[in-house]
Amino acid sequence: MSRLILRVLSESEVERLHTETLRVLAEVGFRVTHGEALAKFRRAGALVNEADGTVRVPPEMVKELLAQAPSSAAQTGLNGEVLDVGGDNRYYTSLIIDPFIVDHTDGVRRPVLEDVRRHTIIGESLERVSAMMRMQYPVSDIAEPDSCYKTMEVFLLHSTKHTVIAPTSDKNCRDWMDVMAAIAEAAGLDPNGTPLMSVAMAVTSPLQVHGPNIEIMKMAMERSYPIRSTVCPMAGTTAPYSVAGTMLIANTEALIPVLIAQVYRPGHPVAYGIGPSITDMHTGHDLYYKPEKMLFKIAATQMGTFYNLPVSGEAGGTMTWRADVQNGAESFAYLLASHAGRQNIIGGLGSLHNANGMSAEQIIMQCGLVDMAEYLAGGMDFSDKKLAFDSIRKAGPGGQYLTDNLTLELLRSREFFHSLHLDLTGGYDLTARGAYEMAHQRAEDLVAQHEPTVPSKVQAAIRSFFREKYQDKSVADK
């Protein structure tokens, strides 16, 4: 069975990128503004400059720490589905909220609370989605500080899948830890031993880790919550203005959370992940989904595999907010890179608008593109049966294959591509809906037909937790 393989780095280039990464860690180092972490690195053998917080890690120490990091991580949710994040497994995460929502009727607008409910229900209902991520962003119809608490509540009331969090502060992370403990207790689960959440930990480019992010990591390590490296260097501003130079600093930064975790708790799982972008030198704008993204994603899967780490990253979206050819081309290129590579966690289905927006339709359309990427990545089966010499001999010149045994055997299999989310009528039905309208109708149907999946006892625990958080007590009843 052949598989589609995508590579942008030769074996020697993988080795060179690793060697240069070791040089950066040893000669340049990274800055940590956390006294306890500095002390741990010093005791482990790193060169620590107390004055500026710079940590320089010798190559042998890097290799020893990386060897302690596991090659897989277990994740689960209230639904009981266990995700073995590693090896050849692929798991998709869908988005819940972003700074902008692309509405089917109103176009680009700010998010409202109903978006959170709808997008969570859609992610909960789609078989392709194994986890969901609710960004820390307020909705426009509820004032802060209650807004973010309410979106957390509504999200958790409608999801039984694995939860991915990207805390904006150690306080925000503590809120997540506390509510997840309440959920676990209500569900009869061990809050410390059940990996209901995974935690994204940001490195500030270039090469800096701030104290609150160390505290976020510590909270994850106190429990069984896997950590995801989240690094977003911008070529030209926070990274060198070259594709290879940006890849070097991204690779270095992706290893920093792995090293920190192993210094604190050897064996704690950390996923390798990068998300570089490009600075537009005419405007200063950050451009996240340009075609270079595909190169970075393929290189990332190669390096994550080289380090024998679970690999995470975005699914890949588009620079535009429109449901147009550019959207489809960019989304598919990045999804194919993710799936054909060894990216275990493919996050952010629904993303568009330069990673500043999302839509319900985009989640579903991208599920169709995932179907395509998965099929193509599977390659061709050249087994004797499927090479079909016997069928060709039986039919002979001028024969037919409609009633051939192989046709009948494979008729309802996945031998040929199929997706519920794409128009595959081939123009024979001029009334057929396009992918965007199909996705819109599918979203409407999923929301309308949804039945609660979160147990009532867990719902009560969630409502009780957040009721005490609201400054405006009427928000609890919205």
N, C-alpha and C positions, 0 to 999 in steps of 0.2 A: 504494500500500500504506500504510494508516494504521497507526500504532503507538500503544500505550497510553503516555501521557505523564503523569508525576506531578510536580507542582511545588508548593512551599509558599512560594516567594519570587517576587515579580514581578521584572521586569528592573530596576526602580528600587530594589527592596529588595536585590537582589544588589549593585548599585552602592553602595548605602548601607552594606551590611555590609563591603564592600571598603574604602570610605572610612574607616569607623570602625576597621577593622583597621589601616590605615595610621597612624591617630592613636595607637592603642595602641602600635604598634611605635616611633613617633617620640617620643611624649610620656611613656609609661610604660616601654617597653622590656622586656627580659627579662634575667635574671641568668644568667651563665655562670661556672662555677668551673673555668676552664681557661685558664692564662696564654697559651698559644700561640694559642688561638682568639680571645682578647681582642685580642691584637696584630694578628691578621689582620683582624679587623673594624675596628680603628682605622686600619690602613693603607688599607683599602677605602673609608673615609669615614664610618664610624659614630662616634657620640659614646660613648666608653667611660669609665665611672667606675671607675678602678682600685681604689678603696677598697672598693666593694661588688660589683664585677663586673657592673654593669648596662650593657647595650648598648642604645643608642637608635639606630634605623636610620631615616634620612630617607626620605621617600616615594620620591624619585627613585632612591635606591639600592635600595630594595625592588623597584621595577619593573625596574631593570637586572638584578638578580640573578635574579628570576623569569623574565626573558626568556632567561636562559642555561640554565634547567632544561629538559630534554627532555620532550616530550609522550608518550613511550612508553618502555618498558624491556623488554629481552629477558631471558627466563628459560628455563632448561632443566633437564633431569635426566639421569640415566644412560640413561633410555629414549630419549633423543634428541629428544623432543618439544620444539619451540621455542614458547614462549608469547610472543606479541607483546602486552605489557600496555599497552593504550592504545586510543584510538578507541572502537569499539563492541564490542570483545571482552570476554568475561566468562570468568573462570577461578575455579573453586571449590577451596577448601582444606578438608581435614578434620582434625579433632583426633585426638590420640593419647592424651593423658593430661590429667587435671585433678585438683584436690584431692579430688573425690568421683566415684565411678563408680556409675551406677544399673544394678545387675545385674538381669537378668531373673528370677533365682531369689531372690537375697539382698536385693534392694532397695538402698538407699543405703549405700555402704561406701567405705573407702579403697582406692586403686588398688594392684594387685599387678603383678608383672612380666608375667604372662600377658596382662594387659590391653593392654600395649604391643604385644606380638606380634600379638594378635588385631586390634586397631584399625588397626595398620599394614597388615596383610594386607587388611583390608576396604577401606581407602583405596587401596591398590595395585590392587585388583581392580575397583573401580568406575570405569566410564568417565567419569562425571560429575566425578570428582575429578582435578584436575591437579597439585595440590601438597599437602603435608602439613606439619603443625606439631606438634612435640613440645615441650610446655611443660616448663620446668625445675622439675619437682616429683618428690620421691622416691617410690618404691614402698614399701609397708609390709613386704614380705618380704625386703628387702635393706637392711642398715644403711648409713647415710651414712659417709664420702663416696662409697662405692662405688655407692650406689643410682643416683645420677644418671648416672654413667658407664655403668652397665649398661643403663639405659633408652636412652641414646644408641646404644649398641652394637646392641641388639636392634632398635631402630627402623631404623638404617642397614642392617642385614643383610637387611631385608625391603622396602626401598623403592628404586625406581628413578626416582621422580618428583621434581619440584623440592622442595627443602627450605626451609622458612621457619623462621628462628630468632628467639627473643626472649631475648637474653642477659641474665643477671642480674648480670653483672660483666664487666670487661674480661678477666679470666682465663678465665671461661666462654666468652667469645667467641673467645679465642685457641685454646681446645680445639676449638671447631667449625672454625675456620680450618685448624688443623693436620690434623684428621681428614679434612676435605674435600680438602685438598691430597694426602693419602695416597690417597684414593679416586680423585681425578682422575689421579694418576700411574699407579695400577694399571689404570685404564681407558684409558690412552693419551690423556688429555685435557690441555689447557693449564690448570693450576690458576688462573692469573691472568686468562685470557681466556674462560673458560667459566663463565657465571653459574649454577652449580649451586645456589646459595643466594641468598636475599634476607634482609635483616637489619632487624628491627624496632628502631627507636630511640625510646626513651621521653623525652618531655618531662614533667617533674614539675610538675603544676599547683599554684599558678598561676605560669606564665611563668618556669620555671627549667630549666636544663640543667646537669647535674652533669658533672664532669670525666670519670669513667669512661664516660659515654655518648658524649662526644666521641671518646674512644679507640676505642669500638666503631665509630663512624662512620668513623674513619680506617682501621680494618682493612678495612671493607667497600670503602672507596674505593681502597685499595691494590690491590684486585682489581676484578673487573667486577660485584660484587654490588650489586644495587639496594637502596636503603634505603626503609623504610616508616615514615612518621610514625606514632607511637603516642601519642595524647593522650587522656586519660580524666578531664577535669574533672568534679567532682561539684557539681551545683547546690546551693548553700546552705552548702558548706564550702570547696571550692577553686574555686568559680565563683559568679557572682551567682545569686541565687535567682529567676531568671526564665528562661523558655525562650530568649528572644532574647539575653539577657545571657550565658547559657551558650554559645550558639552563637557569639557574638562572641569569647569567650575561646578556645573550641575552634578557631575558624577562625584566630585569631592563632597559637595554639600549633602548628597543623598546618603553618604556613609556616616556623616556626623551623628545623626540620631542613633544609628546602629552602634557606634562606638560608645556613646553616652549610656545607652541601655545596658550594654554588656559590662561597663564599669560599675553600674549600679546593681544590676541583677543579671548575672550571666545566664544565658539561655532564654531571655525574654524575647518574644518574636517581634521583629521590626521589618516592615516591607520596604524594599527599595523603590523609590519613586521620584520622578522629576517632571517638571512642567515648565520648561523654558519658553520665553517669548522674545519678541524683537522690538526694539525701540525705533519708531519712525523718526528719523533724524530731521525731517522737515517740520514735524509738529510736536515731537516729544511724546506722542501717544504710545501706549503699550499695545502691541499687536500680538494677540495670543494664538490665533488659529491660522497663521500663514502656512504655506506649504512646507516650510522648514520643520513644522511640527511632525510631519511623517518621518523625517530623518531622525529627529530626536527620539521619537517613540521606538523606532526600530533599534537604534543604538542603545536605548535604555533596556530593552528586553535582552539584548546581547550582554550588557554589563551585569544586569541582575542575575542572569543565568551563570555568568562567569563567577560571581560571588556566592552562588548557591543560596540566594535569598528569594523569598516571595517578592513578586514584582507588582507594584500598583501604579496607577496613573489614570488620567482622564480618558473617557471614551473617545473624546474628540468631537468638536462641534464645528462651527462655521463663523466666519467673519461677519456674515450678514444676518439680519433678523428675518429675512424673507424666506418663504418656502420655494426656492428657485433652484436652477441648475447649479449655481455656485454652492449652495447649501448642501445639495446631494453629493457633489463631487468632493468637497472638503470633508464632510462627515464620513463618507465611505472610505476615503483614503486613510483617515486616522483610525477608523474602526478595523479596517483590514490590517493595518500595521499592528494594532493591539492584539487582534485575534490570531494572526499568523505568527506573531512573536509569542514569547512566553510571558505575556502579561496576565497575571492571575486575577487581579482586581481591576475591572474596567469601569471606571466611575464616571457619573455625570451624564447619563442618558437624558436628553432634553435640552442640552446646552446649545446656545446660539448667540448671536449679537456680540461676538468677540469675548465670550465667556462672561458677559455681564447680563445675560438674559436667558430665558427658557420658555418653553410652552408645552402644554399637554400634548399637542399634535406632534411636536418634535420628539418627545419620548417614544411615541408609538411609531413614527416614521423611522426613527433610528433603530427600533427593534427589527423592522424590515431589512434595514441595511446590515444589522448584525446577522440576521438569517443568511444574507448573501455572503458576508465575510466568512461566516462559519462554514458554509458550503464550499466556498472556493479554497479555504485553508485546508480542507480535508483532502484535497488532491484527487487522484484517480486510483481506483481499485483495479489492478491488473491481475487478479486471481484468474485461474483457469476458467472458472464458471463465468466470470464477467467478461473475459476476453471473447467468449462466446463462439469459439471455433465450431463447436458441434451445431449451434444454431445456424451458422452460415453454411455449413455443409448440408444440413437438412433442407434449408430453403433453396439453396442453389441459385443459379442465374435466373433472374426474373421472378423469384419467389416473393413471399410476403412474411411479415413477422408479427402481424396482429394477433395471431393465435399461437405463436411460438411459446413453448413451455417457459422460457426465460421471461418473456413479456408478462405472462400470467403470474409468474412468481414474484416479479419485482413491481408489478403494477401499482401497488399501494405502498411501496417502500419510499425511501428518500434517495433513491438512485439519482433522480433529477431534481433540480431546485424547485422549491415551492415556498411561498410565504403568504400569510393572510394579510400582510400589511402593505403589499405592493400591487400595482395593476399589472397583471400578467396575461391580460386578455389578448394582447398582440394586435389591437386595433379591430378585432372582429366584432366587438360590441362598442359602438360609438357612444352609448349611454353610460358606459362604465365610469365610475368615479376615479379620479386621480388619487395618488397617495395621500395628499394633504386632506382632501375631503373624506377619504376613507378613515384617516386617522382621527379627524374631528368627530365623525360619527361613532367611531369605536370608543373614543373618550367619553362622549355623551352616554353611550350605552353602559359602559363600565360603572360610571358614577350613579346612573339611575338604577341599576340592578344590584348595587352593592348591598351586602348584608354584613353587619358587624362581625369582625373576626377576633377582636380583643375581648377576652373573658370579662364578664360584668364585674367580678371582684377586682380585677386589675384596673378596669376603668374607674371604679370607685377610689382606688388608691391613687391614681393619677390625679383625679379631680381634687381629692383631699390635699395632696401635696401642693398643687398650684393655688388653691384657694387662699392659702396663707401668704402667698407671694405678692398678690395684687395690691397695689396702692388704691386703685379704684375697684372696690369690691363688686361692683356691678359687672365687671369684665368676666367674672367667674361664670356668669349665666349666659354669656354670648356664645 
